[in-house]
Amino acid sequence: MHGPPEAAALLAICQELADAADALTLPAFRQQLEVRTKADGTWVTSVDEAVERTLRSMILDRFPGHAVLGEEDGRQGPPDAPTWILDPIDGTTNFVKGNPVFATLIAVQVDGQEVAGVVSAPALATRWDGVAGGPAHQDGRPIRVSQVAALGEAEVAFGGLDHFTGSGRGDGVIRLVEATRRQRGYGDFWNHCLVAAGSTDVAAEAAVSLWDLAAVKVVVEAAGGRFTDLSGQRTADGGSALSSNGRLHDEVLALLDQPAR
């Protein structure tokens, strides 16, 4: 098999996949849904499953030698192949409850590095994309992270606070709240995409999976930001996440990592 297409070509395919996902999720939004509780206690709907099946089929029909990793059906394909990482509906609870903050996340890893990603939020009527090295876009418009350089002037967005307290980082959250000007909890993918667009300055999550982060990592980095786990490692697979405009990153890591008071 020949090498993978260049990042721009992979991004174009991610956009096609996102169109297919939106065609399934948006008509089902705020309709009667079949909902089940998974072993980890989170919800899954028949729409999540249909989106992932559809995207897997589209990918493997085009690239039979590639691999696919999805939230609902796990990994399929060779371990060293280019890998498509799918979260069919990030924010399933929102989707079920009629909250428009949900998205399909699609990323491509080549040699273990994310090279292209799309975050499509059809109920918000918006979509973000990026490729390794840039650029990043929202609805076709170039986006860049903020230039805020002082934590006291910054806005920070948090994921679920229970995950911070459960992992022993509750005091770090308090320190970060005290150090920043404004705090919000936009939720899920949106926290990080707002960082990429320069609308917020820092976003932190204490418990997340690779499929939650691969696409947003590409977008944040393509927009000039920095993306690590809470230990400071540049990865989407560390089980936690910190995205920022880059200028504030090390200071935030230090606050979150200080010993408990």
N, C-alpha and C positions, 0 to 999 in steps of 0.2 A: 504494500500500500504506500502511496506517496505521502509526503508530509502533510500536516494540516494546512488548510488555507490560511492566508494572512489574517491578522486580527480584524481588519475592516470587513473582510468577507464573512468571518465568523459572526461579527456583530450584525451584519445584514440578516444572517440566518436567525440569530437571536430575536431580531425584530419580527421576522415571520412567525416564529414560535409564539411570541407575545401576542401577536394578532389572533392566532388560533386560540390561545388561552382566554383572551378577552371575550371572544365570541362565545365561550362557554360560561364564564363567570358572570359577566354583566347581566345577561338575560335571567340568570338564576337568582340574582341578588334581590333580597326582600321577597322571595317566593317561598313556598313550602319546601323544606329541605329534609332529606334523610340524613340524620345525624347519629353518629355512634361515638362512644368514648373509647379511646385507645388504652393500651396497657399503661402508658405513662400518665394517664388522666386527662390528656388533651382531647379535644373534639376533632373528628374528621367527618366530612360530608361526602356524598356520592359525587359531588362536583369536584372536590379535591382529587378524588381517584380518577375521574374521567379526564381531567386536565392532564394529570401525570401520564396516564396511558396514551393520550393523544400525542403529547410532546415526545414521549419515548419512541413511539412508532414513527413520527416524522423524522426524528434524528437518526434512528437506526436504518430507516429506509434510505436515507441519503448517505450515511456514514456507517456502514455495517461493521467496520473495524474499530469504531469508537466505543467508549463506555458511557453509561448514564448512571448517575447517582441521584435518587429522588427521596424525598421525605417519606413517601408512602410505601414504595416498593423496593427501597434499598439500591444496591449497586448491581449493575449488569454490564459485563464486558471485561476485557483484559485489564489487568492492574496497571500496566504502563502505557495505556492508550490515552489519547486526548479524551478528557472527561467532561461531560455536560452535567452541571449541577442544578437541580430543579427543586424549587419550593412551589408547588402548584398554587397554593393560597397561603401566603404569609399573613397571619391575622385571621385565622379561621373563626375564632370566637367573635371577632368583629363582624365577619361575613355573616355568621349565623344570626347575630343580634341586630343586623341592619345598620351597622356602623360602616361608613364607606372607607375606612382606613384598612384596606387589604390590598394585596398585590401579588402578582406572579413574579417570581425571581428566577432568572435564567443566567447562568454563567458558564464559561468554558475555561477549563484548566488545560494547559499544555506543559508537559514536563514539571507538573506540580505547581505551576504559577497561573493565577487567573489572568487571562488575556483579554476577555470581553465579557460585558455584562449588561443586562437590561432589567429594569424594575418597572413593571407596568401596573398602574393603579387605575383601572377603568372607571370606578365609581367616583374617583377624584378627577377624572378626565385629564390625567397627566401621566407622563412616562419619562424616566431617566435612563441614560445609557452612557457607557464609557468603554474605552479600550486602554490597555496598559500603555503608559507613557502619555496619555491624553489624546484627544480632548474628551471632555464630558459634556453632555447636553441634557436639557430638560425641554421636551417637546420641540426639539430641533434648535433650541437656543443655547449657545455656549454658556456654561456655568463655571464659577470658580468659588473656592472657599473664601471665608471672610479674612479680613486683615487685622482683626482684633488681637492685640498683643498683650493686654493686661487682663489677668483673670478677674479682677474686680469690675471689669466692664463687660464680662462675657456672659452669654446664656449657655446653660448646660441642660441637656435633655437626658432623662433616665429611662431605662427599661424598668421592668417590675422590681419594686423596692424590696419585696420579700426575698428575692434571690440575692440581693446584697446582704441583707441581714442574715440569711441562712448560710452564707459563705463567709461570715465573719467580717464583712466589709461595711457594716452599718455605720460605724464611727467614721469611716472614710467618706461616706455619703454626706454625713453631717458636716464634716470639714469642707467638703466641696461646695455644699449649699452656702455655708458661711462665707466662703471665699469668692463666690460669684454674684453677679448682679441680678440674675434672673434664672429661674429653674422651671422646667416644663417636662411633661411626659407625653410626647406625641405618639409614641408607641411604635414598636416593631421597625420595619424598614424605614418608616418616615423619619424617625430620629436622624438616621445616617444620611438620608437623601437631603434633608434640610441642611446638614453640615456641608454636603457637597455643593449645594446651591448658595451657600453663604448666608442662609437665613437663621441658622443657629451656629454656635461655635464649637461645641463639644457634645458628644453623645456617648453614653456608657451603658453597657448591659452586662449582667453578671452570669447569665445562664442562657446560652444559645448554641445552635448547631451549625455545622458547615453550610448547610443549605439555606440557613437564615442569613448568612453573611457573605458568601462568595460574590454575589452580584453587587451588593452594596460596597464591598471593599474595592472592587474595580472602579465604581463610579466615584467614590470619595478620592481615591488616589489619582484618578484621571483629572479630577477637578483641582488638583494641587494639594490635597489634604494628606493626612497621615492616618493609618489604620493599623492597630495592633490588638492583641488581647490585653487583659488587665495586668499581665506580667511584663508587658512591653515588647513581646515578640510579634514581628510582622507576620501575621497569619490570620486566616479566616477559620481555622480549625482548632482554636485554643479553648473553646468552650465559653469564652467571654469576649467582649469587644469594647474598644475605645476608638472612636473616630474624632478627629479634630481638624482645625485649620493648620495644624503643624506647629504653630508658634506656642500653643498652650499645652502641648501634649505631655512633655516631661513633667511639668508642674502638676498636672492633673494626676498622672501616674503616682507621683510622690505622695500626694494627699491621700489617694485611695489605698496606698500600700503602707502607710504609717502604722505602727503598733497601736492597739486599742488604748484609749485613755483610761 
